[in-house]
Structure formats: structure tokens, C-alpha cells
Amino acid sequence: MNDAQKQVWILIIGRFISQIGTGFTLFYASIFFVNQVGLSATAVGIGLGSASISGVAGRILSGSMCDSPNWGRKRTLLLSAILSAAGSFVLAATQDFATLVAGNLLNGMGVGLYWPASETVVADLTPPDKRRETYALNRLADSLGLEFGIILGGAWIARTDNYRLLFVLDGVSYLLFFTVLAIAIVETGRQIEKSENPFKNWAIALRDRTLLVYVAVNVLFTTYISQTDTALPVYLSNFLSVDDGNGFPPNVLSGLFTWHVAVSVLLQLPVAKLLGRFNHARALTVSAVLWALSFVGVWTTGNTERPLVWAVITLGVMAIATVSYTPSASALVVELAPDNLRGVYLSINSLCWAVGYAVGPPLGGFALDRTEAFAHGFWLVLAASIAIVIATLQQLDRLLAKREARREAEEMG
């Protein structure tokens, strides 16, 4: 194993540690703030979505910081871990809407700084023909960490009903991640030449038509993913006709989302290899179709006499939809990016997540605060919107083909 491979594996281990903490809170946060703190679903959706406000600033800063020889990838990662830890500790003390927003703003900044830097380090250390699989390995580490976190968090809640400690443990996991980064990760961006005007790099990237078409479709994908973390747990908890007339209890929800993450873990690499035979636009089309099926499955779960069976099927399909999306999305952006603009391009990719998580949680919260029929119909509206995604991906496929033809012509001539 060479030095670059060792660095990738160290980053993977660090991500695994931090994702354990995220798993403690990811699927339980919205339930906690609605059912125990006493905030409305709309307020919680706005509070969780506020992370995307600072997340936008963090992602913009991260791209310029990563591509700067005066700052670099490693320092950006270290700062992200500290801010995320602080946000988790604030959320552990949340008693009202203002504190909820403050904690999410800190977390949003940390996450915003983290993703472009992390993806850039992986791209720096991995040859082009291995990037899709390497990104899949990183997502596998994320999923494994989430799996452990969800299992431990669900067991803790079932035993004590104490949600607050989970946020404290999330903060501790970020501090452990900081330690791993500080000791074991080296700077990978020293070779980048200094730019007189870092904003010029953003102007160049934003003139890339292929990138902009990808951005349009990626915002929709990330909006869908945000529903899995925010609206779906509340829907399954409050809107199903189970034995007591409500939804699934916490121990069943824990089992369902454990199953969701388990499918992600088991199928992350096989799906990446299977879709490796397609170009990125077609691989993303497969993911879009799976998202449509999963949203129809959520609606069926809320309108069937066997909700548990349909919930299991739906969360399994949703897991496959997610793992078929993430490696292709990151690898596509790296292929589009010039080497000296890699951080900026991956920041734009990460900004799609900020927009998706700014729009998605309030949208889901709004739907769940309306009538029961409105809440059920929300999932069918999401399924219908997949038609827009598929049409945009067809345009992206054509642009990628033209780009590849130009590249081959330049190499020959």
C-alpha cells in the first residue's frame, strides 16, 4: 500500500468515527425537537434547514481555502471538525427555536467546510479510473458509522428516552475526528499555484455549461435525500395507522433506519461496480428512477394495512437510490474540473447539498403541518418531480458526449 492509499484509508477511518456520532442524532433529531422540545414541525424544518444558510458560506469559503497554498485542504478539514463539534454541543442544550437555529448554523458551517475539502483530498490521492470506487468506499465508511450510531442511539433512547446525550456524543465524535486529522493527514494541495484573485476561479467554473446543468439536477437529488433525514422519520412516527392509531414507536423506527443503512453498507460497492459500466448521467438516471419508486413506496406505507412490510421495502429501495447517486455525482464533478480548480468545482457540488437541505426540511415540515391527506400526497408530488430530473439528465448526457468528442479531437489534433 503506497502513501496515497494510506492517506485515503486514514480519512476513511476518520469519517467512520465522525459518522457514528452523526448516526446518534440524524434520524432522531426531528422527532426530539417536535415531540420533546415542543416545537412545531414547520419550526423544526426551518431550524434544521438553517444549517444550509451557514453551509452555503462554508462551502464557498472551503473551495477557495482548499485551492489556496496559504491555507490548504488539511486546515479546512480541521476547522470544520471544531465548528461541527461546537454545533452539536449547542444542540444538546437546545430549549427553544433560537438555540436550535444557533446550533444548526454552527453545524452548517462545519459541514460546509468539510465536504469540498474531504472530496478534494480523495480526488488528489486517487487515480481517475479508481475515483468512483474510492468515493464509494468513503460512502461505505459513512454508512457503517451511521449504522453503529443508529443502533446505539436507538438502544439508548429505548432505554432512557434521553435524546440530549446523543448530541453530546455527536460532538465528542467530531473531536475524535479532529484528532485523527491533525495527527495522520498530510496536506495534499501544496502543488497548487497561487491565484491573484480567488474569485476568478469561481467565475471560470460558473461559465461551465455542463457543470451548471449538473447543478440543476443535483439540487433536486439533494432535496430528495433531505426528506429521508427530516420529513420521513416524523411521517412514519405520526401519520401511520398502526395498532395505537399513531405511527411506529421509536424502537421500530430505529430498526427501520438501521435496515436502511444496512442496505447502504451491503450494496454500496456492488452498486458502484454495477453502474461503473454506464456513464455518470445514465448512472444518475438509474438513481432517479429508484427515488421515484421509493416515494411511491412511502405513500403506500401510509395507505396500507401492512405499513411495516411496505416501510421495509421502501427504505431498502431508498438506500439503493442513495448509493447509486453519491459516487457518480462526486466522480463526475472531479472529471469536469481542471486540476487547479478542483476545490471550487467540488464546492459547487457541495453547494447543491446546502440548497437541497435549505429547501427540503422546510418543504417537508410544511407538508406535515397540513392535513393528513396533504401529508400523504406530498410523497406522490415528489415522485412526479422525477420526470424533471430525468429530462435534465438526458440534456447532461448530450453535453458530456460533446465534451468527450472535443477532448478526443484535441488529443488527435
N, C-alpha and C positions, 0 to 999 in steps of 0.2 A: 504494500500500500504506500503510494507516494505522499508527499507532504500535502498536496492539494486535497487528496481524498481524505486524509486525516482531519483536515480543517472542516471539510463538509460533514464528516461524522461527528465532530465535536459540536458543530452548530446544530445538527440533528438532535443530539443528546440534550443540549440546552433547550431547544424548542420543546422536547418531550417534557422536561421538568416544568417549564412555564405553562404548558397546556394542561398539566394536571390541575394546577390552580384555577385555570380558566374553566375547566370542567366542573369544579366545585360550584360555580355560580351561573354558568352560561344559560342553562335551561331552567334554573330556579329563580333567577333574578326577577323576572317579570311577575311571577307568582308571589314572591315575597313582598314586593313593593305594592302590589294590588291588594293581596289578602291579609297581610300583617301590618304593613306600614299604614295602609288605608288610603292610598292614592287611587284615583280613577285610572282605568286602562288607557284613556287618552293622555293623561298627565304622565303616566309611566312611559308610554310610547314616545312622548315628546322628550322626556328626561333621558331615555336611552338613546334617542336619536340625536340629542345634543352633543354626544360624543363625536359625531361627524362634523360638527362645526369646527372644533379644535383639530379634528382629524384632517380636515382639508388643509389647514395651516401647517400641520405636522408633515403631511405628505409633500407639500410644496417645498418646505424647508429641507426635507430629507433628500429630495432629488438633487438640489444644489449642494447640500453638505456632502453627500456621497461622492459627487463628481469634483469636489474641491480637494486639492492636495493639502490644503491648510487645515482640513477637518477630517474628511475620510469616512469610510464605512464603519469602522470599529467604534469610534467615538459616538457616532449617531446611534448605534445599537445600545451602547452603554447608557446614553441619556434617555433613550426610550424605555429601558427597563426601570430606571429610577422613577420616571413620571408615572408609569403604569402601576408601580408599587404604591406610590402616594395616592393615586386614584382609588385603588382597592381599599386602602385603609380609611379613606373618607367615606366610601360607600358603606363600610362596616358600621359607621356611626350615623348613617342617614336616619333622620326622623321626619323630614319634610321635603317638599319639592325642591327648594333651593339647594339643600345639601346633595340631593340626588343629581341635580344638574352639575354642581361643582365637581363631584366625584367622576361623573362621566366626561366632563371637559378635560380633566387630567388624564383619564384613561384614553380618551380620544387622541390627545396629543402624543401620548406614548405609543399607541398603536400606529398613528400616522407616521411617526418617525421610524418605527420598526420595520414595516413591511417592505418599503422600497429598499432599505439598506440590506435586509436579510436576503431578498430576492437577487439583489445586485451581487452580493458575496457569492451566492450559489452560481450565478452566471459567470463570475470571474474565475471560479475554480473548476468549472465543468466544461468539457469539450462540447461543441454543438450537437453532435449525434447522441449525447448522453443526457442532455438537459431535461427532456420530458420525463425520463425515468428518475432523474435526480430530484426534480420538483415533486414527483410522485412519492419518493422516499421521504421528503420533507413533510408532505401532507400526511404520510403514514405515521410519522412521529407525532404530528399534531393530533391525529385521530386516536392513537394509542394513549397519549397523555389525557385527552378528553375522556376516553373510555375509563381509565383509572379514576379520574376526577369525578365523573358522573356516578360511578359505582360507590365510591367513598362518600361523596356528597349526599347521595340518596339514602345510604345507610345511616349517615349522621342525622339527616332530617327526620327519618322514620323513628329514630331512637330518641332524639332530643327536641325536635322541632325548632332548633336554634339555627336560623339562617345566617346570622351575623358573623359567626365564627368562620363560616365559609369564605367570606370576603377577606378576613384577616389572613387565612391560609393562602388565598389567591395572591395577596400582597407579598407574603413570605416567598412564594414560588418565584415571583419576579426578582426578588433579591438574590435568590439562588442562581437564577439565570444570569443576573448581572455578574455574579462571582465567576461563573463558567466563562463568560465572555471576556472578562478582564484578565483572567489567567491564561486562557488557552487559545483565543482567536487572535490572529495577526491581521494587520491592515493589508487589504488586497488592492487598494486603489492608488498606490504611490506612483504608478506609471502615468497617471492622468496629467496632462499638461494644464497649466493654469490658464483659466479663461479671464480675459479682461472684464467681460460683462456676463455674469452667470445667467441673466435674464434672456440673453441672446439664444442660449441653448433651448429655453422654453419656446421662444418664437420659432426656432427651426422645427422643433418637434410638433408644434401645433399647426404647422403647414403641411404635415404629412397626412394626405387624404386617407390613406389606408388605415393609419392609426386612429383617425377620427371616426371612421365607420366602425372600427372595432370598439371604440369607446362607447358609441351609442348603444350597441348591443350588450356590452359588458355591464352597463348601468342597470339594465333590466335583469340580467343574471344575478347581480348582487342584491337587487331588491327582492328577488325570489328567495335567496339564501337567508336574508334577514328575517323573513317570515318564519323560518324554521326555528330561529333562536328566540323570537319575541311573541308573535301572534299565535303560533301553533301551540305552545305549551298552555297558554291561557284558554284557547279554544277547546283543547282536549280536557282541560280541567273544569271548565264552567259551562260548556254548551252541549254535552252529550247526555243522552237519556240512558244512564247506567242504572244500577239497582236502586240507588237512593234518589234518583231523579236529577243528579248533577253529573259531573264528568268523572274522569278517572282520578282516584286518590293518588297522593304523592308516590307511594311505593310502586304503583302500576306505571305512572309517568316515568319514574326512574328506570324501570325495566324497559319501557318502550324506547327511551332515548339511549339507553345502554345498547339495545339491539341496533338502533340507528348507527351508532358509532362503530359497533362491532362489524356491521356490514361494510362500512367505510374502510376499516382496518383490513378485513379479509380480501376485499376486492380492489383496493387502491392500485396495487401493482399489476394484477391481471388485467384490469380495465385499461390502464395506461398502455400496456403492451398490445392489447387487442386493438385499441384505437390508434396505435402508432402506425398502422398501415394506411390511415387516412391523413389528409392534410388537416391543418388546425381548424379551418372553417367547417369542414364536414364532421370532424370530431365534436365540435361545439353544437352542431345541428342535432347529433345524437343526444347530447345532453338536454337540449331544448325540448325534444320530444318526450324524454323521460320526466322533465319538470311538468309538462302538461298532464301526463298520466298521474303524477303524484298529487297534483292539485285536485284533479277529479277524484282521486282516492280519498283526500281529506273530506271533500263534500260528501262522498259516500259514507265515510266513517260517521259523520254527523247525521246521517239519514238512513240508518240501517238498524236492524235488530241485533246485529253482531258487530258492534263497534270495535271490540278488541281485535278480532280477526282482521278487519279492514285497516285498523291502525298499524298492525304489524306489517301488513303488505305495503301500505303506503309509506311508512318510514323506511322500509327496505328500498323501495323504488327511489325515494328522495335521496337516500345515501348514494345510490349508484349515479343519480343525476349529478350530485355534487362532485364525486370523484372523477366523473368523466369530463367535468368542466375545468377544474383547477389546474392540472398540469399543462393542458393545451393552452390555456389563457396566458400563463406566465411565459411559457416557451415561445409562443407567438410574438409577444412583445419584445423579447430578447432578440429574436431574429430580425425584427423590424428596426431595432435600434443600432445606430453607429456606436462603436466602442466607447467613444468619448462622451456619448450622451446616454449611456446605459442607465445611470441613476435617474435622470429626468424622465426617460421613457417609462421606467418601472414605477416612478412616482405617479405618472399619469394613469398607469394601470391601477395603482393603489387608490387613486382618487375616485375611481369608479366605485370602489367599495365604500368610500366615505359618502358619496352621493346616494348609493343604494341604501346604506344604513341611516342616512338622514331622511330619506323618503319612506322607506319600508316600515319601520316601527310606528311612526305616527299614522301611516295609512292603515296598518293592521289594527292599531288601537282604536282609530275612528270607526272601523267596520265592527269591531267587537263591542263598542259602546252603543251601537244602534240596536235595532230589533233583532230577535233571534233569526228571523228569515234573512235579514241583511247579512248577518254574520255567516250563515251557511252559504249564501250566494256569492260572497266575497271570493271564495276559492274557485268558483266557476269563472268569474271575471279574470282572475289570474291565469287560469288555463287558456282562456280565449286569447289573452295577450301574447301567447306564444307565437301566434301567426305573424306578429310584427317581428319577433326575434328571428324566425326562420327566413322571412323575406330579406331582412338586413344581412343575415349570414350568407345568403346567396350573392348579394352585392359584394360582400367581403371576399368571397371565393373568387369572383371575377377579378377583383383588384389584385389579389395575391397572385393569380395566374399571370396577369400583365406584368407585375413586378418581377416575377421569376423569369419571364421571357426577356425582359430588359436586361436582367443580370446576366443571363446566358449570352445574349447578343454582345454585351460589353466584354465578357471574357473571351469570346471568339474573335472580336474585332479590336 
